[in-house]
């Protein structure tokens, strides 16, 4: 069960596609909304992209909620292309699109 998994790990992330994701940390639930795709082409690799963005953000010491939102945008880019590695963007493009949906409090300036 989810409660059993939460007891076994410090952080539990459950992605739910277009319903966003749930991050459990230290007994708290963080709900992360999905970022709508311009057009869904192929969902293959969306979870992997979420995980990559999430881990990247944590490795740069960004807050866990921000990490979840970064993961959500990474997943959205994958959805908009056919195949798991057909997407590309610059950091500047990523940050601009991120800020269209969320306020990062200028924390993304750390990765620019």
N, C-alpha and C positions, 0 to 999 in steps of 0.2 A: 504494500500500500504506500501511498505518498507519505503518510506519517512514519512508516518504517524507514523509508528512504531518507527522510529528513533527519532521523535519528542517527543514521550511519554516515552522514557527510556534513561538512560545514556549509556548502552551497549546493543547492539542487535547482537546476534549470529545466523547465518543461516548456518546450516550444509547442505552439498550438496553431501554426499556420496563420491564416487571416485573422484569427482571434488573438494574436499576439503571443506573449509568453508570460510565465510565472517564474519568478526567482524567489527561492526560499533561502534566507540567510539569518542565522541567529534567532530563529523563531519568528521572523518577520516575513511577510509576503510582499513582494514588489511586483506590481502588475505593469508589464511593458506592452504598449499597444503596437500592433503591426503598422508598418508604413505602407500605404496602398501603392501597388505597382501601377505604372503607367499603362501597362498591358502585360498580363501573365502569358509568358511564352512556354516556360518549362520549369516545374518546381524542383527538378533534380538538382541536388546540391545546396538547396536553401538552408537546411539545418547545419551543414558543414560551414557555410558562409557565416551563419549566425555565430557559431562557435568560434570561428576565426576572429571575427570582429570583437566578440566578447572577451576572448583571451588577450587580444592585442590591447584592448582598453585597460584590462586589469594589469597587464604587464607594464603599462605606462602610469600606473597608480591612479587611475581615474575611478571615481565612485561607482559602485556596483550598478546603480540604476542607470547611470550614463553608459556604462559598459553594455547593459542590456539593450539600450536604445541604439547604440552603435552596431551591435549585432543584428538588430532588426533591420537597419538600413542596408547592411551588407547582404542580408538575405533577400531584400527587395531587389537589389541590383541583379542577383542571380535569377530571380523569377522573370525578369524582363528580357532575358536572352535564352536562346536555345543552346543547350549543353551546359556543363558544369563550370566551364572556364572561359566562356565567350564574353564576359563582361570586362569593362575597364573604366577607370575614372582616375582623375587626379585627386590628390588630397584636397585641393581647393574646391573642386567640384563636389566632393563628398561633404565637406564642411558646409558649403553653401546649401546643399540639399538637406542636410541634417538640420540646419538652423531654420529652414522653411517649416519644419515640423516640431522642433523642440528648442528650448532655451538651454544652452550648455553652460551659461555663465562664463563664457570665454575660456572654458577649460580645454576646449579642443585646440586652442592656440599652442598648447604644449606639444602637439604632434605635427604642427605645420612647419 
